[in-house]
Amino acid sequence: MSDIEDEDSSQEIVEKLLKSMERLYGFVPLVNQVLSERPEFFIPQVTLAKAIFNSPGSLSEKERELIALGAATACSAEHCMMVHLKHADRLGADKDQIMEAMMIGSMISMNKAQSYAFRKFREAFEE
């Protein structure tokens, strides 16, 4: 297969993946829009995300989305929070479950900040 054929094949895969995302989320997230210009990065990243979020496993899709929402909250990833919040809602998560996932993420974020701060506090005031 020639390089041109490889590029055509990669571009077809990219287009299919972008259409799939649009169906799933109602739009294509910015990160994926930008990465789609580089199929060698985009295709493996989307393949990994699909494996994590859509493979059979112990967690339901709703639980995975709630975990992603909590992680996005902990990282202050505003756009990711909205994507995962809306998707968790579409998968049947109620407001209380969404709030709890966000509170868990917030708590982890706060604990991380406190962990760093209090270590420095101890260092400064140890005798």
Number of C-alpha atoms within 10 A of each C-alpha: 5 7 8 9 10 11 13 12 11 17 17 13 15 22 12 12 19 19 14 14 16 13 11 12 14 12 14 17 15 10 10 18 13 11 16 19 12 14 16 13 11 20 19 11 14 18 11 11 12 11 11 13 17 13 12 10 9 8 13 14 19 19 17 17 25 27 20 22 31 27 22 23 24 22 15 14 12 11 13 18 22 14 18 23 24 16 20 24 16 13 15 11 18 11 12 9 16 20 16 14 24 23 16 17 23 19 15 17 18 12 13 13 11 13 12 10 12 12 10 12 12 10 10 9 7 7 5
